[in-house]
Amino acid sequence: QCLKKAEAYLSRGSGFSEEGLEDQLEYEEFESTEISYAIKNCGADWKDQCAKKAKAYVKSNSKFTKSSLRSQLSYEGFTSSQIDYGLKAAGF
């Protein structure tokens, strides 16, 4: 069930960091072992997830600067290399 839920969240296209997905699954009250299994086996490309999130933020708020978007993506739990990829995908 946890893996199916993780895959469903990822397929929505809004972009989840590994940390963000983990937090969401914890909120759904899955056990930590189930969450670990789901995270490892969901097939997520975390850079692609960051790119989706970055593009969504830019689309919803054109006032994002590179710096402010970097800060927001970091807050969301993306890594530095994922953020670099996401910023480039979003046109920065």
Backbone as ProteinMPNN parsed JSONL, in Angstrom:
{"seq_chain_A": "QCLKKAEAYLSRGSGFSEEGLEDQLEYEEFESTEISYAIKNCGADWKDQCAKKAKAYVKSNSKFTKSSLRSQLSYEGFTSSQIDYGLKAAGF", "coords_chain_A": {"N_chain_A": [[0.809, -1.193, 0.0], [1.892, 1.271, 0.784], [3.935, 1.703, -1.09], [2.397, 1.889, -3.43], [0.985, 4.208, -2.837], [3.083, 6.056, -2.709], [3.966, 5.976, -5.386], [1.678, 6.98, -6.602], [1.61, 9.63, -5.613], [3.969, 10.593, -6.799], [3.315, 10.409, -9.478], [1.561, 12.437, -9.894], [2.778, 14.701, -10.762], [3.573, 17.086, -9.545], [5.95, 17.22, -8.251], [8.081, 15.898, -5.921], [10.417, 15.9, -3.29], [12.732, 13.484, -1.989], [12.74, 13.613, 0.776], [10.393, 15.098, 1.172], [8.442, 13.358, 0.163], [8.749, 11.263, 1.933], [7.956, 12.546, 4.305], [5.264, 13.014, 3.663], [4.277, 10.404, 3.456], [4.666, 9.573, 6.068], [2.831, 11.239, 7.296], [0.578, 10.034, 6.322], [0.524, 7.925, 7.948], [2.028, 5.566, 7.614], [4.244, 2.876, 8.433], [7.715, 3.16, 9.397], [9.415, 1.273, 8.193], [7.921, 0.483, 5.99], [7.823, 2.872, 4.615], [10.536, 3.317, 4.028], [10.977, 1.152, 2.299], [9.21, 1.85, 0.216], [10.304, 4.306, -0.668], [12.797, 3.454, -1.624], [12.023, 1.805, -3.695], [10.283, 3.057, -5.453], [11.078, 4.088, -7.827], [11.706, 6.707, -8.411], [13.057, 9.553, -10.068], [14.913, 11.753, -8.687], [16.07, 14.167, -9.445], [14.54, 14.84, -11.67], [12.1, 15.093, -10.37], [12.635, 17.367, -8.866], [12.965, 19.23, -10.914], [10.342, 19.302, -11.916], [9.033, 20.394, -9.696], [10.329, 22.889, -9.49], [9.615, 24.096, -11.951], [6.855, 24.224, -11.573], [6.678, 26.019, -9.435], [7.718, 28.355, -10.652], [5.841, 28.743, -12.644], [3.563, 29.289, -11.132], [4.301, 31.56, -9.764], [5.783, 34.127, -11.003], [7.638, 35.819, -9.935], [9.744, 34.645, -8.683], [13.162, 34.584, -7.974], [16.378, 33.328, -8.97], [17.824, 32.795, -6.657], [15.816, 32.871, -4.638], [14.189, 30.794, -5.448], [15.985, 28.683, -5.296], [16.32, 28.615, -2.512], [13.709, 27.936, -1.71], [13.402, 25.371, -2.866], [15.402, 24.034, -1.51], [14.361, 24.167, 1.06], [12.222, 22.477, 0.631], [13.489, 20.079, 0.651], [15.181, 19.106, -1.302], [18.335, 18.086, -2.693], [21.527, 19.747, -3.199], [22.631, 19.187, -5.781], [20.355, 18.245, -7.067], [18.798, 20.533, -6.977], [20.328, 22.31, -8.561], [19.955, 21.078, -11.049], [17.15, 21.3, -11.256], [16.815, 24.109, -11.267], [18.049, 24.807, -13.674], [16.357, 23.454, -15.451], [14.089, 24.954, -15.077], [14.714, 27.276, -16.287], [16.688, 28.938, -15.248]], "CA_chain_A": [[0.0, 0.0, 0.0], [2.749, 2.448, 0.888], [4.588, 1.881, -2.391], [1.376, 2.374, -4.364], [0.699, 5.596, -2.474], [4.246, 6.837, -3.136], [3.913, 6.071, -6.851], [0.564, 7.868, -6.935], [2.053, 11.003, -5.367], [4.974, 10.953, -7.804], [2.693, 10.504, -10.803], [0.748, 13.662, -9.979], [3.535, 15.678, -11.531], [3.878, 18.333, -8.85], [7.339, 17.156, -7.807], [8.36, 15.609, -4.516], [11.764, 15.491, -2.896], [12.714, 12.247, -1.215], [12.335, 14.016, 2.126], [8.993, 15.504, 1.129], [7.62, 12.163, 0.003], [8.824, 10.564, 3.208], [7.092, 13.278, 5.239], [3.874, 12.788, 3.272], [3.915, 9.029, 3.813], [4.563, 9.563, 7.536], [1.545, 11.874, 7.58], [-0.429, 9.021, 5.995], [0.668, 6.979, 9.047], [2.7, 4.323, 7.276], [5.376, 2.517, 9.29], [9.0, 3.593, 8.839], [9.951, 0.226, 7.304], [7.137, 0.569, 4.752], [8.249, 4.102, 3.933], [11.877, 3.052, 3.486], [10.801, 0.263, 1.145], [8.564, 2.616, -0.851], [11.262, 5.291, -1.178], [13.835, 2.737, -2.374], [11.478, 1.033, -4.809], [9.278, 3.803, -6.217], [11.62, 4.41, -9.149], [11.748, 8.161, -8.615], [14.234, 10.293, -10.505], [14.77, 12.913, -7.802], [16.385, 15.384, -10.21], [13.344, 15.131, -12.453], [11.092, 15.581, -9.43], [13.004, 18.746, -8.535], [12.659, 20.036, -12.098], [8.89, 19.491, -11.938], [8.671, 21.322, -8.617], [10.843, 24.215, -9.855], [8.759, 24.623, -13.023], [5.55, 24.529, -10.989], [6.818, 27.253, -8.678], [7.887, 29.474, -11.583], [4.554, 28.927, -13.318], [2.592, 29.862, -10.203], [4.781, 32.834, -9.239], [6.874, 34.559, -11.88], [8.544, 36.707, -9.201], [10.857, 33.9, -8.114], [14.514, 34.768, -8.476], [17.143, 32.089, -8.862], [18.164, 32.625, -5.249], [14.63, 32.554, -3.839], [13.741, 29.461, -5.842], [16.949, 27.758, -4.691], [15.971, 28.523, -1.085], [12.448, 27.203, -1.58], [13.648, 23.964, -3.183], [16.179, 23.508, -0.392], [13.381, 23.997, 2.134], [11.406, 21.307, 0.266], [14.266, 18.88, 0.933], [16.006, 18.673, -2.426], [19.776, 18.24, -2.508], [22.15, 20.791, -4.008], [22.725, 18.784, -7.195], [18.989, 18.203, -7.585], [18.377, 21.927, -7.146], [21.018, 22.828, -9.755], [19.254, 20.507, -12.198], [15.825, 21.89, -11.291], [16.9, 25.516, -11.666], [18.326, 24.827, -15.099], [15.132, 23.033, -16.134], [13.115, 26.032, -14.945], [15.158, 28.427, -17.058], [17.662, 29.782, -14.542]], "C_chain_A": [[0.857, 1.263, 0.0], [3.439, 2.736, -0.44], [3.601, 2.417, -3.412], [1.053, 3.838, -4.101], [1.842, 6.505, -2.921], [4.228, 7.037, -4.651], [2.795, 7.001, -7.304], [0.956, 9.328, -6.726], [3.036, 11.455, -6.447], [4.356, 11.143, -9.188], [1.847, 11.757, -10.976], [1.463, 14.795, -10.699], [3.896, 16.958, -10.826], [5.302, 18.363, -8.312], [7.482, 16.983, -6.306], [9.844, 15.357, -4.337], [11.623, 14.171, -2.149], [12.224, 12.54, 0.206], [10.856, 14.381, 2.181], [8.052, 14.325, 0.993], [7.598, 11.359, 1.295], [7.909, 11.223, 4.24], [5.611, 13.024, 4.942], [3.41, 11.385, 3.672], [3.833, 8.848, 5.331], [3.223, 10.159, 7.963], [0.396, 10.887, 7.333], [-0.395, 7.853, 6.995], [1.171, 5.598, 8.636], [3.865, 4.114, 8.238], [6.686, 2.904, 8.607], [9.603, 2.548, 7.906], [9.22, 0.226, 5.962], [7.579, 1.775, 3.925], [9.617, 3.902, 3.296], [11.79, 2.187, 2.231], [10.225, 1.041, -0.04], [9.536, 3.609, -1.485], [12.308, 4.604, -2.061], [13.311, 2.102, -3.648], [10.463, 1.764, -5.677], [9.773, 4.217, -7.598], [11.735, 5.895, -9.438], [13.1, 8.62, -9.142], [14.14, 11.621, -9.749], [15.142, 14.215, -8.491], [15.185, 15.808, -11.043], [12.224, 15.661, -11.559], [11.369, 17.033, -9.045], [12.694, 19.678, -9.7], [11.157, 20.31, -12.183], [8.459, 20.5, -10.89], [9.109, 22.743, -8.957], [9.968, 24.856, -10.929], [7.389, 25.013, -12.488], [5.606, 25.828, -10.19], [6.926, 28.46, -9.604], [6.566, 29.782, -12.285], [3.546, 29.624, -12.412], [3.002, 31.237, -9.683], [6.001, 33.268, -10.04], [7.877, 35.469, -11.178], [9.696, 35.97, -8.538], [12.16, 34.321, -8.783], [15.224, 33.423, -8.364], [17.436, 31.782, -7.398], [16.947, 32.22, -4.412], [14.085, 31.171, -4.192], [14.678, 28.391, -5.274], [16.614, 27.546, -3.205], [14.703, 27.711, -0.874], [12.645, 25.715, -1.838], [14.473, 23.29, -2.088], [15.256, 23.232, 0.796], [12.523, 22.755, 1.897], [12.169, 19.996, 0.464], [15.088, 18.35, -0.222], [17.481, 18.919, -2.123], [20.31, 19.325, -3.433], [22.219, 20.415, -5.486], [21.338, 18.678, -7.832], [18.48, 19.612, -7.867], [19.04, 22.545, -8.374], [20.312, 22.352, -11.022], [17.873, 21.164, -12.354], [15.822, 23.338, -11.739], [17.168, 25.629, -13.157], [17.083, 24.457, -15.909], [14.069, 24.122, -16.119], [13.559, 27.319, -15.637], [16.12, 29.356, -16.362], [19.075, 29.332, -14.833]], "O_chain_A": [[0.559, 2.216, -0.719], [3.517, 3.889, -0.863], [3.939, 3.313, -4.184], [0.869, 4.617, -5.036], [1.606, 7.593, -3.448], [4.451, 8.146, -5.137], [2.951, 7.729, -8.284], [0.665, 10.172, -7.573], [2.939, 12.575, -6.948], [4.836, 11.957, -9.977], [1.459, 12.095, -12.094], [0.83, 15.732, -11.184], [4.476, 17.849, -11.446], [5.804, 19.429, -7.955], [7.049, 17.83, -5.526], [10.461, 14.67, -5.151], [10.528, 13.793, -1.732], [11.403, 11.808, 0.758], [10.152, 14.016, 3.124], [6.996, 14.286, 1.624], [6.558, 10.839, 1.699], [7.179, 10.541, 4.96], [4.807, 12.842, 5.858], [2.296, 11.204, 4.163], [3.023, 8.06, 5.821], [2.566, 9.652, 8.872], [-0.616, 10.901, 8.034], [-1.188, 6.916, 6.895], [0.792, 4.587, 9.228], [4.403, 5.074, 8.79], [6.754, 2.968, 7.38], [10.244, 2.909, 6.918], [9.832, -0.006, 4.919], [7.69, 1.704, 2.701], [9.827, 4.28, 2.143], [12.45, 2.461, 1.228], [10.702, 0.905, -1.167], [9.581, 3.736, -2.709], [12.66, 5.116, -3.123], [14.076, 1.881, -4.587], [9.844, 1.153, -6.548], [8.985, 4.646, -8.441], [11.849, 6.294, -10.597], [14.147, 8.135, -8.715], [13.374, 12.505, -10.133], [14.59, 15.264, -8.161], [14.855, 16.992, -11.115], [11.489, 16.569, -11.948], [10.442, 17.833, -8.916], [12.214, 20.793, -9.495], [10.748, 21.43, -12.49], [7.62, 21.361, -11.156], [8.358, 23.695, -8.742], [9.62, 26.032, -10.825], [6.825, 26.025, -12.904], [4.687, 26.644, -10.261], [6.286, 29.483, -9.36], [6.221, 30.945, -12.491], [2.765, 30.456, -12.873], [2.157, 32.0, -9.214], [7.118, 32.821, -9.778], [8.878, 35.852, -11.783], [10.541, 36.595, -7.896], [12.244, 34.401, -10.008], [14.718, 32.494, -7.734], [17.308, 30.64, -6.958], [17.041, 31.325, -3.572], [13.578, 30.462, -3.323], [14.232, 27.334, -4.829], [16.628, 26.416, -2.716], [14.632, 26.891, 0.042], [12.11, 24.884, -1.103], [14.265, 22.117, -1.778], [15.361, 22.194, 1.451], [12.143, 22.066, 2.844], [11.569, 18.921, 0.447], [15.64, 17.253, -0.134], [17.829, 19.843, -1.389], [19.613, 19.766, -4.347], [21.902, 21.233, -6.349], [21.173, 18.99, -9.011], [17.812, 19.851, -8.873], [18.378, 23.235, -9.149], [20.098, 23.129, -11.953], [17.482, 21.537, -13.46], [14.947, 23.76, -12.495], [16.568, 26.466, -13.832], [16.796, 25.078, -16.932], [13.246, 24.208, -17.031], [12.863, 28.332, -15.58], [16.351, 30.467, -16.84], [20.029, 29.923, -14.326]]}, "name": "protein", "num_of_chains": 1, "seq": "QCLKKAEAYLSRGSGFSEEGLEDQLEYEEFESTEISYAIKNCGADWKDQCAKKAKAYVKSNSKFTKSSLRSQLSYEGFTSSQIDYGLKAAGF"}
